[in-house]
Amino acid sequence: MATTINPFGKKIIKLETQFCGQTLSLEVNRVGFRSSASVIARYGDTVVLGTAMLGKTPVKMDYFPLSIDYEEKMYAAGKISGSRFIKREGRPSEDAILIGRLIDRPIRPLWPKGYRHEVQGVATVLSMDPAFRPDMVAMIATSAALMLTGAPFEGPVAGVRVALVDGKYQAFATGEQIDDGVLDLVAAGTENAIMMVEAGASEVSEEQVVEALKFAQEAIQPAIKLQKELVNKVGVEAQEYELSLPSEDIQTAVDEYLADKMGKNIRTDYPTRHERMHVIREELLAHFEEKHPEDWEDVKRDYEEAFASCANKDVRAGIINDGARPDGRKLTEVRQLSHEVGLLPRAHGSALFTRGITQGLNIVTLAPLSYAQLIDTMEKDTVKRYMHHFNAPAYTVGEIRRLGSPGRREIGHSALAERALTAVIPSEEVFPYTIRSVTEIMSQHGSTSMAATCSSTLAMLDAGVPLLRPVSGIAMGLMLKEDGTPVILSDIADAEDFAGDMD
C-alpha cells in the first residue's frame, strides 16, 4: 500500500492531467527530502525525478550561476552498458548533454536580472518507456521542482516534441513517428509565449513550421496548468533574495558620463568599435576610481555592470530608433563573405569559410562503413555514419584558457551543424562511406555554428560527397520595441546577441 505521509509528516501529493493523449502525473514529498524541492513526473511508463537546489545567499559573480543537468541511467531502460570494462555510468553522453541544454534554454531567461543565488536543477531518468522519450518529461519535472522552491522563477515551462507525419502534426511524437515524418520539432514555452525552438526537417515550408509552433503552444497548456495547480496545492512560500545590480545612483552617473561617447561615435566596423569600447570602458573606470579612493574594489564590479548595461541600451536604441547596427550595417545586411576550398593537401576535403571576422576551417575525412560510430546510450543502440565535431579554443575570442575536452557549448554546436546537413547526406547505397566533418573555429564574432554549417558543406563537396543539395545558414536576431513590434536582424554579431531578445 502506498504511503500517504512522508517521514517528516508532510502529505504526499500527486496530481494528474491528460497531456497529449496520455496521463501526466506530478508527485511531491515522496523522495528527495533534503533538496530544496523534488518532483517525480510520470508519463506512460517513463518516470523522471526532477530536483532543485537553491543557494541561500548570492555569490560574487557577473553572471547567473544556474546549472541544469540531465542524467541517463541505463537501468531505466533495463540495460547494462555494452562496454566490457566499464558498467557504471560515467560522464554524461553527448545525448544527455544536449538534452540538458535543451531544458536549460527555456528556463534560463525566466529569472530576474541581477539574480546571483546559485540554482541547480537535475533531471534523473528512473524509468524509460520506449514509446515516450524522457526529455520533455524531464523538462516538466525540472520546471515543477524550480517552481516549488519559491525562487523568483517566472515559470512554469513545458515542452513537447512535434512530428509531421503524412501531413498531420503529432504531439509528444514517438521515435517511430519522428523517423517516418519530415519534421522533428521541440518547442518549449510558458502559458503565453514560446521560449525555445529546436528542429530538424527535410525541407519543410515556413508555413508548416509556423503551424507546428502553434500546435505545440496549445499542446503544452495542460502541463503548464498542472504545475500551477501543484504549486497552489503545496502552498509555496516565496523565498527572500537579493539582486546584484548597480545602485540607481551609479547607473545614472555612468549613463550621464557615457551620454556623448556612445551612439554614432562607436558605430563602426570591428575591430575599430571593439578598440573604442575598450578605451571608453577604461577611461570610465579610471574616472570613477578617483571618486571612490577608499572603497573602489567594493564598487568596481557595479560600475562594470553599469557600463555593460549602458552599452546594451545603446545597441538597442541604435537598432530600434535609428535602424543602425553597432557595426554600421543595415538590419538585413550580411557581413562580407569569403571562402576557399582544398587548403589542406592531405585532407580528403577542406574549406575555410569567413563571415566578417567569424571564421571556420572544416576538414572532412572519409572511411569505410566499418569506421562508423557505435552509440550505446540509455535510449538507443545504433550506428552513426555521419558525424560533425566542433572545436572553439580560447584564442578564437582573444582569451587565455586551459585546453581541455569539448565543453557543453562545443557539443551543442557540433549537434546543431550536424543536424543542418543530416537531411542532405547521401544514403549508404549511393555513398557507402563513414563521414567525419570537423570544424576548427579560427575566430569568433557571432554565428559560429552557422560558419560550421557553411564550411562543412564546402568541405564535403571538396571531398566528393554527393550532397543532395548544399546547405548554408546565418544567425537571426530579434528585438522588441516598447509596443511589442519586432525588429528582425540578419546575421547577428556578439553585441546584438547580448542586447537582443532572441537569437
C-alpha positions in Angstrom: 0.0 0.0 0.0 1.4 3.4 -1.0 2.4 5.7 1.9 0.5 9.0 2.1 2.6 10.7 4.7 6.4 11.1 4.4 8.8 10.7 7.4 8.6 14.4 8.1 4.8 14.4 8.4 4.2 16.1 5.1 1.5 14.7 2.9 2.5 13.1 -0.3 0.7 15.0 -3.1 0.1 13.6 -6.6 -1.8 15.4 -9.3 -2.7 14.1 -12.8 -3.9 15.5 -16.1 -4.4 14.3 -19.7 -1.4 15.5 -21.8 -1.0 14.7 -25.5 -3.2 11.6 -25.2 -1.6 10.1 -22.0 -1.8 10.7 -18.3 0.9 13.0 -16.9 1.4 12.9 -13.2 3.5 15.1 -10.8 4.2 13.8 -7.3 5.9 15.6 -4.4 7.1 14.8 -0.9 7.9 11.2 -1.6 11.7 11.4 -2.1 14.5 14.0 -2.0 13.8 15.3 1.4 17.0 17.4 1.7 16.7 19.1 -1.7 15.0 22.5 -2.0 12.3 20.7 -4.0 11.8 17.4 -5.8 9.1 16.2 -8.2 8.5 12.8 -9.7 7.0 13.1 -13.1 5.4 10.2 -14.9 4.2 9.8 -18.5 3.2 6.3 -19.5 6.0 4.2 -18.1 8.6 7.0 -18.3 9.5 8.3 -14.8 11.8 11.2 -14.2 12.9 12.7 -10.9 13.4 16.5 -11.0 15.3 18.1 -8.2 16.2 21.7 -7.5 18.7 23.3 -5.1 18.6 27.0 -4.3 21.5 28.8 -2.7 20.5 30.9 0.3 22.9 33.8 -0.3 24.1 35.4 -3.6 27.6 34.7 -4.8 30.0 37.2 -6.3 29.8 36.5 -10.0 29.0 38.6 -13.0 26.5 36.0 -14.4 23.6 34.0 -13.1 25.0 30.7 -11.6 22.4 28.3 -13.0 23.2 24.8 -13.9 20.8 22.3 -15.5 21.8 18.6 -15.8 20.1 15.6 -17.3 21.1 12.2 -16.1 20.6 9.0 -18.1 20.5 5.8 -16.1 21.0 2.5 -18.1 18.8 0.7 -15.6 15.9 2.9 -16.6 15.8 1.1 -19.9 16.5 -2.3 -18.4 20.0 -2.3 -19.9 23.6 -2.8 -18.8 26.3 -0.9 -20.7 27.8 -2.8 -23.6 31.3 -1.8 -22.6 33.3 -4.9 -21.5 35.3 -2.9 -18.9 33.0 -0.1 -17.6 29.5 -0.9 -16.5 28.9 2.2 -14.3 27.5 5.4 -15.7 30.3 7.9 -16.1 30.4 11.4 -17.6 27.2 12.3 -19.5 26.8 11.1 -23.0 26.5 13.7 -25.8 22.8 13.0 -25.9 22.5 13.7 -22.2 24.4 17.0 -22.6 22.2 18.1 -25.5 19.1 17.3 -23.5 20.4 19.2 -20.5 21.0 22.2 -22.8 17.5 21.7 -24.3 16.0 22.0 -20.8 18.2 24.9 -19.8 17.3 27.2 -22.7 13.7 27.9 -21.9 14.4 28.1 -18.1 17.4 30.5 -18.1 15.7 33.7 -19.4 12.9 33.5 -16.7 14.9 34.8 -13.8 15.3 38.4 -12.6 18.2 40.4 -13.9 20.9 40.5 -11.3 19.8 37.3 -9.5 23.0 35.7 -8.3 21.8 32.9 -6.0 23.2 29.5 -7.1 20.5 27.3 -8.7 20.8 23.7 -9.8 18.2 21.6 -11.5 18.9 17.9 -12.1 16.6 15.6 -14.0 17.3 11.9 -13.5 15.6 9.3 -15.6 14.4 6.4 -13.4 12.3 4.5 -15.9 12.0 4.8 -19.7 9.1 3.8 -21.8 10.4 3.3 -25.3 7.2 4.9 -26.7 7.8 8.2 -24.9 11.2 9.8 -24.9 12.0 11.2 -21.4 13.5 14.6 -22.5 10.2 16.6 -22.4 9.1 14.8 -19.2 12.5 15.8 -17.7 11.8 19.4 -18.7 8.4 19.4 -17.0 9.9 17.7 -13.8 12.7 20.3 -13.6 10.4 23.2 -14.1 8.0 21.9 -11.5 10.8 21.5 -9.0 12.1 25.0 -9.6 8.5 26.4 -9.1 8.3 24.6 -5.7 11.5 26.2 -4.4 9.8 29.6 -4.0 12.6 31.2 -6.1 11.7 34.1 -8.4 11.4 31.8 -11.4 8.8 33.2 -13.8 7.7 29.8 -15.0 6.4 27.2 -15.3 7.6 26.0 -18.6 6.8 22.8 -20.5 7.9 21.3 -23.8 6.6 19.0 -26.5 8.2 17.2 -29.4 6.2 17.5 -32.6 6.4 15.4 -35.7 4.8 16.0 -39.1 3.7 12.6 -40.5 1.6 12.3 -43.6 0.6 15.9 -43.3 -0.6 15.6 -39.7 1.1 17.0 -36.6 1.8 14.5 -33.8 2.4 15.9 -30.3 4.8 14.0 -28.0 6.0 12.2 -31.0 7.4 8.7 -30.7 10.7 7.7 -32.2 8.9 5.8 -35.0 6.8 8.8 -35.8 9.8 11.0 -36.0 11.6 8.6 -38.3 8.6 8.4 -40.6 8.0 12.1 -40.6 9.5 15.1 -42.3 9.8 17.3 -39.2 11.2 16.8 -35.7 10.5 20.0 -33.7 10.8 20.6 -30.0 9.1 23.7 -28.7 9.1 24.9 -25.1 7.3 27.8 -23.5 5.3 29.4 -20.8 1.5 29.8 -20.8 1.7 32.8 -23.1 4.9 32.5 -25.1 7.3 30.2 -26.9 10.7 30.3 -25.2 12.8 27.9 -27.2 12.6 26.0 -30.5 14.9 23.3 -31.8 14.1 21.4 -35.0 15.4 19.2 -37.7 13.5 18.8 -41.0 13.5 17.5 -44.5 13.0 20.9 -46.2 9.5 21.7 -44.9 7.9 25.1 -45.7 7.9 28.1 -43.4 4.1 27.8 -43.1 4.4 24.2 -41.8 6.9 25.3 -39.2 4.6 28.2 -38.0 1.7 25.7 -37.8 3.9 23.3 -35.8 4.7 26.1 -33.3 1.0 27.0 -32.9 0.2 23.3 -32.4 3.0 22.9 -29.8 2.0 26.0 -27.8 -1.5 24.7 -27.5 -0.3 21.2 -26.6 1.8 22.3 -23.7 -1.0 24.1 -21.8 -2.2 21.1 -19.7 1.3 20.6 -18.4 1.6 24.3 -17.5 -1.8 24.2 -15.8 -0.8 21.1 -13.8 2.3 22.7 -12.5 0.4 25.8 -11.3 -2.1 23.5 -9.6 0.7 21.7 -7.8 2.2 25.0 -6.6 -1.2 26.1 -5.2 -1.8 22.7 -3.6 1.6 22.6 -1.9 1.4 26.2 -0.8 4.8 27.5 -1.8 6.3 30.4 0.2 8.3 33.0 -1.8 12.0 33.0 -0.8 13.8 36.1 0.1 16.6 37.1 -2.3 18.9 39.9 -3.2 19.7 41.3 -6.7 23.3 42.2 -7.5 22.6 45.3 -9.6 24.3 48.7 -9.6 22.5 51.2 -7.5 20.3 53.8 -9.3 22.9 56.5 -8.5 25.7 54.5 -10.0 23.8 53.6 -13.1 22.6 57.2 -13.6 26.2 58.5 -13.2 27.5 56.0 -15.7 24.7 56.8 -18.2 25.5 60.6 -17.9 29.2 60.0 -18.3 28.7 58.0 -21.5 25.9 60.1 -23.0 28.2 61.9 -25.5 30.6 58.9 -26.0 28.2 56.3 -27.3 25.8 56.4 -30.3 27.2 57.3 -33.6 30.7 57.6 -32.1 31.1 53.9 -31.8 29.0 52.6 -34.8 31.8 51.3 -36.9 33.3 48.0 -38.1 35.1 45.5 -35.9 37.8 45.8 -34.6 37.6 49.6 -34.5 34.4 49.5 -32.5 35.9 46.9 -30.1 39.0 49.1 -29.5 36.9 52.3 -28.9 34.7 50.5 -26.5 37.8 49.2 -24.6 39.2 52.7 -24.3 35.9 54.2 -23.2 35.5 51.5 -20.6 39.0 52.0 -19.2 38.5 55.8 -19.1 35.2 55.4 -17.3 36.7 53.1 -14.6 39.6 55.5 -14.1 37.3 58.4 -13.8 35.1 56.8 -11.1 38.0 55.3 -9.3 39.1 58.8 -8.4 35.7 59.4 -6.8 36.0 56.2 -4.7 39.5 56.3 -3.2 38.5 54.2 -0.2 36.1 51.6 -1.4 36.9 51.2 -5.2 37.4 47.4 -5.0 34.0 47.1 -3.4 32.1 49.1 -6.1 34.2 48.4 -9.2 32.0 45.5 -10.2 28.9 47.7 -10.0 30.5 50.2 -12.4 31.5 47.4 -14.8 27.9 46.1 -14.8 26.5 49.6 -15.3 28.8 50.1 -18.3 27.6 46.8 -19.8 24.0 47.8 -19.2 24.6 51.2 -20.9 26.3 49.6 -23.9 23.4 47.2 -24.4 20.9 50.0 -24.2 22.9 51.9 -26.8 22.8 48.9 -29.1 19.1 48.6 -28.7 18.5 52.3 -29.2 20.5 52.4 -32.4 18.7 49.5 -33.9 15.2 50.2 -32.7 15.2 54.0 -33.1 17.6 54.6 -36.0 17.8 51.3 -37.8 21.6 51.4 -37.3 23.5 48.4 -36.1 26.7 48.5 -34.0 29.0 47.9 -37.0 27.1 50.2 -39.3 25.2 47.5 -41.2 21.6 47.7 -42.3 19.1 45.4 -40.5 19.1 42.9 -43.3 22.7 43.2 -44.3 25.0 40.2 -44.0 28.7 40.7 -43.3 31.2 40.2 -46.1 31.6 36.6 -47.1 34.6 34.7 -48.5 35.6 31.0 -48.8 38.4 28.8 -50.0 38.5 25.0 -50.6 41.2 22.5 -50.9 43.5 24.2 -48.4 45.0 21.1 -46.8 46.9 18.8 -49.1 46.4 15.6 -47.3 42.8 16.0 -46.1 40.1 14.4 -48.1 38.2 17.7 -48.1 38.8 21.1 -46.5 37.3 24.5 -46.6 37.8 27.9 -44.9 34.6 29.9 -44.5 34.7 33.6 -43.4 31.8 35.9 -42.5 33.1 39.2 -41.1 35.7 38.0 -38.7 33.9 34.8 -37.8 35.9 32.1 -39.4 35.6 28.3 -39.6 38.0 25.8 -41.1 36.3 22.5 -41.8 38.1 19.2 -42.6 36.2 16.1 -43.9 37.6 12.6 -43.6 36.1 9.6 -45.3 36.4 6.0 -44.2 34.8 2.6 -44.8 31.4 1.9 -43.1 33.2 -0.2 -40.5 34.5 3.0 -39.0 31.0 4.2 -38.1 30.5 5.2 -34.5 28.7 2.8 -32.2 26.2 4.5 -30.0 25.4 2.9 -26.6 23.1 5.0 -24.5 20.0 4.6 -22.4 17.7 5.3 -25.3 19.4 3.6 -28.2 21.9 1.2 -29.6 22.7 2.4 -33.1 25.4 3.1 -35.6 26.3 6.6 -36.8 28.0 7.0 -40.1 27.9 10.8 -40.4 29.3 13.0 -37.5 30.2 16.6 -37.1 32.6 17.8 -34.4 33.1 21.5 -33.5 36.1 23.0 -31.6 36.5 26.6 -30.5 39.6 27.2 -28.3 40.1 30.3 -26.2 42.3 32.1 -28.7 39.3 32.4 -31.1 37.8 35.0 -28.7 41.2 36.6 -27.7 41.4 34.8 -24.3 43.8 32.6 -22.4 42.3 29.4 -21.0 43.4 25.9 -20.3 42.8 23.5 -23.1 40.5 20.5 -22.3 37.9 18.2 -23.7 34.9 19.8 -25.6 32.5 21.7 -23.3 28.7 21.7 -23.5 28.7 24.6 -26.0 31.1 22.8 -28.4 29.0 19.6 -28.1 25.8 21.7 -28.7 27.2 23.4 -31.8 28.5 20.1 -33.1 25.0 18.7 -33.0 23.5 21.9 -34.5 25.7 21.9 -37.5 25.4 18.1 -37.9 21.6 18.3 -37.9 21.7 21.1 -40.5 23.2 18.7 -43.0 21.7 15.3 -42.0 18.8 15.6 -44.4 21.1 16.1 -47.4 23.7 13.3 -46.7 23.5 10.6 -49.4 22.3 7.2 -48.4 24.7 4.3 -47.8 23.6 2.8 -51.1 24.6 5.9 -53.0 27.7 6.7 -50.9 28.9 3.8 -48.8 31.3 5.7 -46.5 31.6 6.9 -43.0 31.9 10.8 -43.0 33.5 12.8 -40.2 33.3 16.6 -40.5 35.4 18.6 -38.1 35.0 22.4 -37.7 38.0 24.2 -36.2 36.8 27.7 -35.4 39.6 30.2 -36.1 37.9 33.4 -34.9 34.6 34.1 -33.2 32.3 37.1 -33.6 28.8 35.7 -33.7 27.2 32.8 -35.6 30.0 30.2 -35.3 27.5 27.3 -35.6 26.4 28.6 -39.0 30.1 29.1 -40.0 30.4 25.4 -39.1 27.4 24.6 -41.3 28.7 26.5 -44.3 32.3 25.3 -44.1 31.1 21.7 -43.7 29.0 21.9 -46.8 32.0 23.3 -48.8 34.5 20.7 -47.4 32.1 17.8 -48.1 31.7 18.9 -51.7 35.5 19.3 -51.9 35.8 15.7 -50.6 33.4 14.4 -53.3 30.5 13.8 -51.1 27.4 13.9 -53.3 25.2 16.1 -51.1 21.6 16.2 -52.2 21.8 20.0 -52.0 24.2 22.5 -50.4 23.2 23.9 -47.1 24.0 27.3 -45.5 22.8 29.3 -42.6 23.0 32.6 -40.7 22.1 33.6 -37.1 18.9 35.7 -36.9 18.1 38.1 -34.1 15.1 39.9 -32.8 14.4 43.0 -30.7 11.1 44.2 -29.5 10.0 47.8 -29.5 8.1 49.1 -26.5 4.8 48.5 -28.3 5.8 44.9 -29.0 6.7 45.4 -32.7 9.5 43.1 -33.6 12.7 44.3 -35.3 14.4 41.4 -37.1 18.2 41.3 -37.7 20.1 39.2 -40.2 23.5 37.7 -39.3 23.8 39.0 -35.7 27.2 39.7 -34.1 28.1 39.5 -30.5 26.9 42.9 -29.3 23.5 42.3 -30.9 23.3 38.8 -29.3 23.9 40.2 -25.8 21.5 43.1 -26.2 18.7 41.3 -28.1 15.6 39.5 -27.1 16.1 36.4 -29.2 18.6 34.7 -31.4 
